[in-house]
Amino acid sequence: MDKQSLGSESVVSAEREEWNRQIDLSLRHSIQAFAARWLPVVVKDSSMSVHHEEFIRSSWRTSRRDMLKVTNRVSYRSVFTLYIFGQTPVPLGVSEEEEMDGISSLVCSQTALLQLQQLRGKMCQLNSLRVSSSGAGKPPRTSVNLDQKFLNLDTRAYWAAVVWDTSNALILNIRSSLTSGLKGACLEPVWRVVRAFLVGSFHAKSEDWRKRSVEISDHMASQIVAAAAICTTYTWRTIASVKEALREGVEEDDLLFSWNAVLDAFDIFKATVQPLLSSCERRLHFLGQAERLSWYQVVLHYHLGILILFDTMEAASRSDLLSQIPHKRPEAEQESFNVLKFGLESKYVIFGPLGSVGQRISVSFVAIDPNPKYIAASVQLMTKAFSRRYQEGSVTDEVHSSLLSTLREVSDQLARASRF
């Protein structure tokens, strides 16, 4: 190899190293901005509150300045960087003018999904090149040799993005980017695999757990909650499909197709997941705090989906369909309230900041929930539901006041340095 070639390779290597350094730095900035909102929770020093608020704003601004560059650096780290910033609420003290003068959280979230699609398309091209080279009797080139470990990581990244995409479709009322909307929960490969897992391998694996009165261990609870999270995402996808059908004004047959998918998802949850979550609930006080936190989150998210479904169908005046599941609404309202109350009363113990060796800080599950927008949505829908019950006369003034007081306490526990 001549000196000119060596020099060219050295320049390319240096450029690649700088490119990686910049992506890593942007990722650290994004993580810092995302986590900064909990600083007042960890460091409970009122004299430092002004400093904390300024640090939270500064971290958010630093991260947002990076976002435009990140959108032009397509990589898996960029996908995560964009998504993390997309989940970071705007800090208090940031004016509407400043918020509008830059890239938005929603654009970052959607760009992350677009980048993942680009990466998977490139991977498919490389894999096809490897196959065609091998078929021609040539050894596959090292540059396109995709090992199983990488493929497994890519699959995990894709599933994480599907969860993000489904959440955006349900909560933000926008079209899905990675899967089709109206019939995606029933016909597309990813959702068919999910359904097959729930009604097939996991149902069979957990058969004894449902039939026998087994003592739920932390390990078993982790598996149950993981399956429940998958089932929740599947249910959310079906509900988002119904919302899209109503929004797009599709034919009645297509709407009913999506509606029947929702009913099927409810049946799967009832047959496979609900008995196991109930077993976990009976053992909650004996499980580790990580398992209890995960249980609280998945139960809250599942019933939030049902609350959104009823709110959507009522707005569309489709009481004819809601009449098929009259028990779902009171059940979702009761479970949502109970799990939020559990989140208020349950404490998660964390260690204090550096310099406070041995200090242990106890905070509620609500206060450290990484998805406060889901809590805010639940509180909003339950406030509406309790007001409806009060007007109907099904709850007394005293009970209504007590319920709203608990919901206000939940809202107060959310990170106060940000707005949702």
N, C-alpha and C positions, 0 to 999 in steps of 0.2 A: 504493500500500500504506500503511495507517495505522500509527500509532506502536505500537499494541497488537500488531499482527501482527509488526512488526519486533522488538519486545521478546520475543515468544514464540519467534521463530526464533533469536534470540540465546541464549535460555536453552537451547533444544534443542541448539544448536551447542556451547555450553559443556559440557553434559552428555555429548554425544557425544565431545568432546575428552578429558574426564576418564575416560570409559569406555575409550577407546583407550589412554590413558596407563597405566591400571591393568593392562590386558591386556599391554601391552608390558613393564611392570615384572615381572609374573608370569612372562612368557616368559624374561626375562633371569635371574630367580632360578632357574628350572628348568634353564636351560642351565648356569648356574654350578654348581648342585648336581650335575648330570650329569658335568661336566668336572673337578670338584674332586678326584675320586678319583685322578687322574693327577698331582696336584701333587707327591707324593713321588718320582714317576718323573722329573719334569722338574727339580725342585730337590733334588738329592742331597746334602742337608746334614743329617747325623744330629742336630745340635744343634737343628734346627728341627722334628723329627719330631712332638713333642708339639703344637707350634703348628699344624702341618699337619693333624693328626688332629682338633683342635678346630675348625679352619676347615671341614673336610669335614662334621663333624656340624652345625655352625652353618648352613652352606649348605643342608643337607638339611632341617633344621627350618624355616628361613625359607621354603623352597619349599613344604613340605608345608602350612604355615599358609595359603598362598595357594590351595591346591587346591580347597577347598570353594567359594570365590568363583568360581574359574575354571569349575567345573562349571555354574554358573548364568549364565555369559557365553558363549553359543554363538557361536563364530566359528572361522575356520580357524586363527587364531593360538592360540585356546584348545585346539583339537584337538592341535596340535603341542606345546603346553605340557603338556597332560595325558599325552601319549604319552612325552615326554622324561622326565617325572618317573616314569612307570610303568617306565621302563627303568633308573632310578637305584637301585642296590642300597642296602640299609640300611647305614649306616656302622658300623664297630666302635665299641663304647662306648655304643651306644643300647640300652637295656634292652628286654626283651620287653614289659614293661608299657607303656613309652613307645611302642613300635612299635604295640601294639594300641590305644592311645588316640588314634586318628586315622585318616584315610583311607588305605587301602592302595594299593600300587602296582598291583595287579590291577584294583581298582575304577577307578583313573585310566585305565588302558589301555582298559578296556571302555567307560568314559564317553566317551573320545575317539572310539571307533568309533560310539557312539550319536549324538554331536554331528555327526559327518560325515554320517550318514544324515539327520539333521534338516536340515542345510544343503543336501544334494542334493535333498531333497524340496521345500524352499522354492525352490530354483533351478528345479526342474521346474514349479512353480506359476507362477513369474514368467515363465518362457519360454512357458507355455501362454497366459498373459494377453497377452503380446506378440503371439503368433500370432493369437489371437482378435480382438485390436484391429485388426491389419492386415487380417484377413479381412473385418472389418466396414467397411472403407474408411476407417479412421481411422489416423493415423500412430501408431506405437508410442510409448508414453511413455518418456521418458529414464530414469526410475527402474527400468524393467524391461528396458532394452536391454542384453542380455548379449552382449558382443562376443566374438569368437573367442579372443582372448588369455585372457580369463577362463575360458572353457570349457576351453581347453587346460590351464590351471593346475588347474582343478577335476578334470580327468581324471587328472592326475599325482598330485594329492592322494588321489584315490580308489584308484589303483593302489598307492600307498605304504601306505594303510590296509589294502588286501587282503593285502599282504605281512605287515603286523603281525598281522592277524587269523589268517592261515594259520600263522604262527609260534606264536601263542598256542594254537591248536588242536592243534598237533603237540607242542610242548614242555610246555605246561601241562595238556594233556588235557582241554580244555573245548570246548564247542560253538562253531562259527563264528558270527559275528554278521552279517557282510556277505554271505556266500554260504551256500547250503545245504550240509549235510554230506555225506550218503551219495552223492549223484550229482552234486554241484556241480562236480566237476572235469571232468565230461564233458558236461553238458547246459546249464549256465548260460552266458549270453552272454560274461561276462568270461573264462571259462576256454576257451570255444570260440575266442575271439579269440586267446588266448595260444597254444593249440595250432596254430591256423592260421598264426600268425607263425612258430612253430618249424619246422613241417613244410613251410611254404610259402615266404614271402618270404625269411626268413633262410636257410633251407636252400639256396634257389636262389642267393642272393647270395654265399654262402660256398662254393659248389661248387668253384670254382677253388682256393680256399685248401686244400681237402681233397685235391684231385687232384694239384696241383702242389706241389713242394717250395719254397714261398715263404718268404721271410724275414719273420717276424712283426715289424712295427713297433709302437711304443707305441700308435699310433692303432688299428691292427688288433686289438691285444691288448685294448684298452678295449672295442671292439665285441664281441669274442668273450666276454669275461668278463661283459659286460652280458647277452648272450643266455644264457650259462650260468646267470646269476643268475635269469633269468626261468624257465628250464627247471627249476632247483632248486626255485623256488617252486611250479611246477606239480607237480613230483614230490612235494613236501611235502604239497600239497593232497590228492593221491590217497592218500598214506599216512595222513594225518589222517582221510580218509573211511573207510578200513579200520578204524582205531582206533575211530571212532564206531560203525561197524557192529557191531563186537565188543562195545563197551560197551553199546549199546542192545539187543543180542540180536535183531537183525533176522532175517528169513527168509534161508535159505541162498542163494537166488537173488540177493538184494540184496547180500549179502556178496561173492559171486562177481563181481557187476557191478563193485563197488569194487576188488576184487582184480585184475580184468582191466585196469582203468584204471591200476593201478600198473605192471603188466607193459608196458602201452602206453607209459607215461612212461619206463620204462627203455629201451625200444626207441628212442624219440625221442632220448634222451640219447646212446645208443650210436652212432646213425647220424649225428646232426647236431653234437652238442656235444663229445663225448669226443675225436674226432680233433683238433679245434681246440685244446682245452685241452692235449693232448699236444704239439702244435706249440709252444704257448706255453711249456710246461715245458722243452722243449729249448732255448729262447731266454731262459730266465728271467734269467740273469746279464747279459744285454744289454738288458733292459728297465728302465724307470724304476722307482723304488721304489714309487710309487703303483700302478703296474700289477702289480708283484709282490705287493704287499699285497692287492690285490683278487683276484688269482689264488688266493692262499693262503686267503682267506676263503671264496670260492665253492666250492673243492674240499672244504674242511673241512665246510661246511654240507651239501653234497650227500651226502657219505658218512655224516654224522651221521644224516640221514634214514633211510638204509638200516640203520644200527645200531639205531635206534629201532624200525623195522619188525620186525626179527628178534627183538628183545627182547619186543615186543608179541605177536607170533605164538607165540612159545615159551610166554609166560605163559598164552595162550589154548589151548595144546595143539593148534595147527594145523600140525603138522609136515607134514601132507599137502600143504598149499599151499607151505610153504617148500621142499619137495623139488623144486619146479619151478624154483627158482633157487639151487641149492646153491653155486654159485661166487660169489654176491654177498656172502656174509658174509666169507669170508677176504679178498676183494678190498677190501671196505670197511674192514676192520680194518687191513690193510696200508697202504692209502692214507691213512687217518686218522692212523696213527702217523707215516708219512713226512711228511705235510704239517705236523703239529705239530712234528716235529723241524726241518723247514725253517723254521717260524715262530720256533723258538728260536734258530736259527743266523743268520737273516736280521736285519739291522739297519735301522731306520728313523731317518734323521738329521733332527733338528728343531733349531730355534734355541732358545737358552735364554731365560729370562724377561727382562723389561725391566731394564736396568741391567747386563746381562752381554753387551754388544755384542760380536759376533764369536764368542761361545761356541756350540759345536755339541754337541748331546747325541745319543748313539747308543743306541737302545733296541731290544729285540727286537719283532718283529711281535706276539708273544703279549702282551707287556706293554702294548701300546697298542690291542689289539683292542677295538673298541667293543661287542662282544657277548660278554663273558666268560662269560655263562651257557651259551653254546653250547660253549665250550671245557670248562667244568666238566662239562657233560653228556657230551661226548666222552670225557673222562678217566675218568669214572665207568663208562661202558659198556665202554671198552677195558680198564680194570682188571679188570672182571668177565670179559671175553673171555680175557684173558691167564691169569687164574687157572684158567679152564676148560681152556685148552690145557695148562697145567702139570699139572693133575690127570689129564688124558688121557695125559700123557707125550709130547706132541708137541713140547714145548720143554724144554730142560734147566733145571736150577736156576740155572745161570750166566746163561742167556739171559733167564729170567724175572726175575731180579734186575735185570738191565740195563734191561729194558723198563720195569719199575716205577720204576726210578730216573729214567728220562727223563720219565715221566708226573708224578712228584713235582716234578721241575724245572719242568715246565709249570705245575703248580698254584702253585708258588712265584713264578712270574713274573706271575701275576694281581695286580691292584691289591690290596695287602694291607690297605688302610684300609677295605675293604668286605667284606661277606659275601654269598655268592651262593647 
